[in-house]
């Protein structure tokens, strides 16, 4: 059985609510950091968390941000049809049924391109986009990327009726920055909520197809079902993220002040590829790995304090063909299992790699078919391994 490409060690992810779809995944969410063996526990609470309404004095007011951005925010209704039998008698004709999912999106240019979440339009037979002027248009799916939960739609509309929103630089986002989310929670058109950036450090969520989405922005701005695909805006009215998931408590599906947005820098890259060719091709190695932490290195006398420990190598993958060696022995540290004895990747084409997240960042800049030189430690010896990158499968 073939093993997946680079997969973060998902420590205890019990549930992440998916917004804007037909149903949300309930439960208390435990979000683990990359490969470090630690877990951040979101405490159970029956009370919701009120988002802070303040906006930085250096930026615009919430009202100004809303007036500027709301016309560019749209409501998306995706309809999927299915045929089913509604009686137990086999001779009865199947009856067509339809299901609808409600989400949000926003205009990005004057040619009618709209960004939303993949899970909002997943499996849709028809997609309709409603604008602030009450116009409702049928949208065409330009392309989608389940690995980042991003999709691009296009509508035929007059450029004068479109209000594009600017994508900002999510790399400049800091904890404490004021943010505004605009969307359609529970179908309430173009609702605004405000808060702050709660964290940008080592936050990773799971995409609809099971791959990790790195560098997501955590916010306490109230986000609920129907907000999916809508913009998270900074104090200058720029989109710094696409609202995608929330963490829930006690089986609820509502806001508890912990939401996650796909960062705008990721969105820029994905959207450009979707508009250009309708899909995103990602480089693929074919390992399961974990980040080498200093404590792990000290306990087991690893040759380096940082890097990516190769735990498993998939069958018939670029990693196997290149001769990367997997781990051979299982150990448990503070309840977390590791497979030791494999190669430790420390650089790709001369670029230092200190963690699994950094390795994925490097791979995101490369293309399938390219050949790279991996610097690895095998036992105590540093070696160079040439590897021809493959194409990431649709799911791990």
Buried (B, 14 or more C-beta within 10 A) or exposed (E): EEBBBBBBBBBBBEBBBBBBBBEBBBBBBBBBBBBBBEBBEBEEEEEEBEBBEEBBEEBBBBEBBBEBBBBBBBBBBBBBEEEEEEEEEEEEEEEEEEBEBBBBBBBBBBBBBBBBBBBBBBEBEBBBBBBBEEEEBEBEBBBBBBBBBBBBBBBEBEEEBBBBBBBBEBEEBEEEBBBBBBBBBEEEBBBBBBBBBBBBEBBBBBBBBBBBBBBBBBBBBBBBBBBBBBBBBBBBBBBBBBBBBBBBBEEBBBBBBBBBBBBBBBBBBBBEBBBEEEEBEBBBBBBBBBBBBEEBBEEBEBBBEBBBBBBBBBEEBBBBEBBBBBBEEEBEEEEBEBBBBBBBBBBBEEEEBBBBBBBBBBBBEBEBEEEBEBBBBBEEEEEEBEBEBBBBBEEB
